C-alpha cells in the first residue's frame, strides 16, 4: 500500500458533503478575479493585513481593515447581509482566519480567499499599491 491509500478514502457521499461544505467557507483567486473583472462583485474584499503592508501591495479593489480592527462600530457602514471575502499574506498567515471569526461573530457572511496574496501572485494577477483600493484590470486576452 502507498502512503496515500494506507488510510482509505472517505465514502463518496461523505466526500461530497465535505467538499461542498468547503466551498461555503472558501473562495479561490481565479473566481474572485473573474467576478471582479466581469462586474459581478457581489461581495466586499477585505485585506486584513497592516496598513503598511497594504500600501506596499494589495489586491485591487480590496479595502484595508486589519483583523484586529474588525469591531461592530467599524462594520456599521456595511449592510448586515454583506458577504465578505477576507485575505492576508498567504497560507502561512492566519490573519484571514482571525478576521473571518470576527466577522462571523458580528453576524456577517464570510469566506476566506484561498492563498491570499501568495495565491493571487501564483495566478499572475496584478497588484495595486498605495492606500486606496484601486481597480482590478480587465483581461485583454
Steps between C-alpha positions, in 0.01 A plus 500: 500500500610856430511782753195636319282192521605364840215705647194426287322784323168615642182354358384704198194640679718617790758646259221687318381662825855593596595662170168678459539638852850629423360717222275674753810612692747577220532697176789449264704771332386420145128514589553821697696666219248388237212637707675834534592526130151403384336758726330235714666605823222422747741487792739728687866404477692570821878505532544434871875569516663814640459834321875501420483161327181604321668817367796297372276267300142374510232343285330771293156586636579379851426720798757493778362410840749320726340202672551651844294805396193302394255618765128576490546878477731474196268255326192726519568641152424161341153341485458193723469269200830610340709201399863560595794327336805539722866445430842546653855418388440138406477145631767573761286777656192459720383862483219410260379231740498751786309750283248234396435414865443867588265553205303182573465601865357832381248313286653557156532231232868444426734296282879476501691566179706182453870587486460872570774716348707191416211339313430824309867517396498132400217581255713786360229756578602863542534679833424858598718726714421785735229567755206490255329180382559552128330289234564159357617515138276335241646206310621587152531146368 
